[in-house]
Amino acid sequence: MRPEVAWPVVFLARHAESLGNKDSAQASAAVSGARGSDLTPEGERQAMALALTLLGAGLEAVFASDALRAERTAAIIAERLRLPLFTSRSLREREPGESGQQAARRLLDYARGGFRLAPGARCWW
C-alpha cells in the first residue's frame, strides 16, 4: 500500500482593484515594467474581505509579485492573517492576460528554487 502524501495547497488570487484598472495610462506603465499603480479604496476593501474569507484556512505564507497592486493586496492579507509575506519580481505577469495556470507554474517553480515549504504546508498567493 502506498503511503498517503500531503500535498501543499496553493490558493491563487488576482490583485484587488487598482488605480490602473481605472486609468489606462497607469495600466500601461504597469505592463511596461514599472511597478504599476496602488490599490483604490475599493481594492483595499476587497483585499481585507479576502483576508477575512481566508481566516482559519491554515495558511502559512503569502506570496506576491513586486508589482505594487499585487504587493499591496498581499500585504493587507498577510498583515490581517499575521503571516510572512514573500515578494518577487519573478512572479510578475509576463504578458498582459497571463493565464492562472501559467502563473501557478511560475509560483511552484519559484517555491522549489528558493523557498521550501514544510511537508503539507499551505500557502496563499
N, C-alpha and C positions, 0 to 999 in steps of 0.2 A: 504494500500500500504506500502511495506517495505521501510525503508529509505535506500538510497544508502550508501554503505560503501566504503571508500577509503582505499584500501589495500596498504601496503608498497610494493615498487618494489625493488627487490634484483637482482643485476647483479652478476653472478659468472664468474670468470676467473681463468685460471691456471696461475701460476707464469711464468714469461718470461724465456728465455733460461738461464740456469745456467751452471757454470763450471762442476757441477755434471752430466749434460746432456752430457758433452764431456769426462768425466773422471770417469770410473767405481769405482775407489777407493773412490772418493768423494761422489758418489751416494750411495755407501754402508754405509758411515758414516752418511749420512742424514737419512737413514732408521733405523739405529741402535740407534737413539735417539739424536745424535748430532744435532746442529742447521743447519748443512749442508753447502753448498757452496754458494758463492756470484754469482751475475749475470755476464755474459760475456758482452763485449761491445755491441754485438748484442742484448742481453737481455735488456740492458739499453735502446737501441733504440726502442725495442718492447714495453717496459713499457711506454715510452714517447708517442709512437704512440697511444697506448690505451688511455692514458690520453687525448690526443687531440681528439680522437673519442668521448670521454665521455663529452667533454666541452658542456655546455648548457643542459645537461640531467637532471639537477635539483637534483643532488646527494647531500646528507647531511653528509655522513661519509664514511670512508674506513675501512674495517675490514680485517685482515690477521692473519695467524698463525705466530708464532715467528720463524719459520724456516727462515733462512737468505734469501734464494731466494724469498720467499713469502713476507717477510717484506720489502726487498729492492724494489721489484716490486710495492708494495702498497705505499711505501714512495715516490717513484717517482711520482706516480699518485696523492697522497694526496698533495704533495708539489705543483705540477703544477696546481691542481684544488683548492688549498687553503682550504683543508678540514681536519677535525680531523682524525687522524689515531689511530685505536684501534687494538692492537695485543694480542694474547692469545695462550698459548701452547695448550689449548683445541681445537683449530681449526686446529691442525696438522693432516696430514693423519694418520689414524690408521694403515693401511697396504698399501703397495705399490699398486697402481691401484684402490684406493677407488673411488667409483662412484661419479659423481656430485650430484646425489640425496642424497647420504649418507652425503656428505659434506654440502649440503644445509640444511638438517635436523639438523645437529650439529650447524650450524650457527644460525638457528632460535632458537634452544634451548639456545644457548649462549645469544642471544639478549633478550630472555624472562627472563633469570635468572639474568642478571646483568646490562644490558644497555637497557633502554627503548627508543624506537623511538617515535617521536611525531606522532599523527594520520596522516596517509597519507605520512609519511616520506619515502624518498627513500635513499637507501644506496648501495654502491658497495663493493664487496668483491672479 
